Amino acid sequence: MQVLERDIEEANNEKSVAELKIEGHLRLVKNEVKKHRATCAAETKKMTEYLAKEENQLNSVENEAQEFLKSAETKLRDAVRLAEEETQLCASEVIAVIYGFCNQIQEIHGVDD
């Protein structure tokens, strides 16, 4: 019976040693998981901050582009309006020259008649 008790005691000791080893490995794995979570959380925070910064820059560029477009449209409208006014002025001058020329021709023909 002593042999059986000794075998049981050895088995219990081996079981305790195995449990301690398993608990040690489990602690190591838990610590590694905790470290990995912390690393992932830090990387996620960095990426989120980077993406927010990039989004702000893109929004800024978009706003600048919209302002540039509005300015260009205003300048184009002003240029078209000015060109139309100049065209009207030139057309009026051409008509005045033609009218004056016609009057001179009528005067010349009237004197000759």
Beta strands, then each sheet from edge to edge (+ up, - down):
end
